[in-house]
Amino acid sequence: MSVEKLVGDAKIVAVVCNQFGDTGKGKICDYLAEWTDVSIRATGGDNAGHTVIYKGKPKVLKNIPTGILREKITILGNGMVINPESLCQELERLEQNGIEFNKESFMISEKAQVILPCHIHRDRERYQSPEKGGIGTTGKGIGPCYGDKVTRIGIPISYLLDKIRLTRQLDKIVKNYPEQDLNKEEIIARLQPFTEKIVPFVEDTVNKLHEYIEGGKKILIEGAQGLALSIEHGTFPYTTSSDCSIDGTASGAGISAKAIDLVLGTIKFPFMTRVGGGPFPTELGGKESEEHCLTPGLEHDIFYEVNEYLKMSLDLEKIRKLQTERNEVELEKEKEKVKKYIKSHREKIIELCNSDNQFEQGVGIRLAAMEYGSVTNRPRRIGWTDAIAGKYAVRINRPLKLILTKVDCLDGVKNFYLCNRYTNGKSNNLEFRTDEKFLSGITPNYKKYEGYDSVGDAKNYEELPKSLLESIKDFEEIVKTEVVAVSNGPKRENILIK
Ligand code: IMP
């Protein structure tokens, strides 16, 4: 199962998601981090969350690539948007875990843009809540920050070192958003403690990256979010604000996509997920599920679902209070209890997965696969893997090789399905298009497969159950791209390479 078998003689490798994000890129990147010398994040900010098992425990990285856990050279690329406060918290947590980094091993691109409190505020006010016409963003200020970058009033991180240029840009922001009633001095004062911590790491990372490449170092570029969420190629306006395709990812690192030797694309299989609003043709439970998962506030998260569907008696009121107070430490403890309970109630979960009611089936898969946002705790919307949407993503990202992830999560489920065609009454073979209106007018067609067991125990690719192998073959035929590995568990060694 060596990394070399997967990577071959490639020197520059990228990992990008071909769905709506959350396809387990973090784990694949962690697997590759053993191989790489340099690991680089290219786009997005702390809206992403990579879950990695480190020293037996899950760790969520939001801004920093997983390579830092293996003490590799780690870069935050020019295409990123960075909330200094959240980055500092992440760095502190790493330090508390005994992970060492210094100016030689950790760098932040001088061009990455700074997320300010006013970006977060604007995001939460305008774009987060579907009730207020928002699309269900993560509320981290991502869109407003990229917006200010595009209109050239944003703040590159290097400006934190340069009072004159910082002030000039802040003047523009203050002027541009009078309704926010911003105070430049207050913003600078709020940034100050974080500025001190991160400024030593600010670098011209683009030239550094090319020095590493020319010096023969192995490079891993970690994509963020997924193709279907890309501002360029995703289901606009229900997208994030960066280009999550391989081209956007390469650009956000400072190289050409052509220079990348191997692109590995992740696809969740045989179910997929989406967080936030927007079209999702194969969603189990359709509109009911979308509304349930999008309900703002604290009503429909993991605690609610475990209480409601698995009958775990929880003090929901106490949990709500912890959530309102943002008491992360106590909440983590409650979450641990919930996770234990979920593990010991697999039978009930499988029952839900096998339900005749599609909404319940979705809840079952969500619980079986623990599909709750690693950043927001929101329940992820669940559907069967959509090979037609997959084909679209692969067309844009290729040449690439695919890794199917989370296959073990459906161990024990009676049947599973693959969407292999879109029809609309007139045509039986439509391609995926990102337009919401188009997608609401199509009917997905499914092929049914017999469920499987013990995929989590498989030690090599050939050992995978027949029905799963058949579905993978069908998928490969539709997307016209090879699946080279299957991830069959959360640990780094749970990867079966073809
Ligand atoms: P934003 O990136 O916070 O602006 O959110 C825009 C859309 O992208 C929302 O639907 C989010 O739920 C979604 N999104 C952003 N980051 C992620 C991610 O890492 N995984 C899955 N969905 C994401």
Boltz pocket constraint, residues with backbone or C-beta under 6 A from the ligand:
constraints:
  - pocket:
      binder: B
      contacts: [[A, 20], [A, 21], [A, 22], [A, 47], [A, 48], [A, 49], [A, 135], [A, 136], [A, 137], [A, 138], [A, 139], [A, 140], [A, 141], [A, 142], [A, 143], [A, 224], [A, 225], [A, 229], [A, 238], [A, 239], [A, 240], [A, 241], [A, 274], [A, 275], [A, 276], [A, 277]]
      max_distance: 6.0
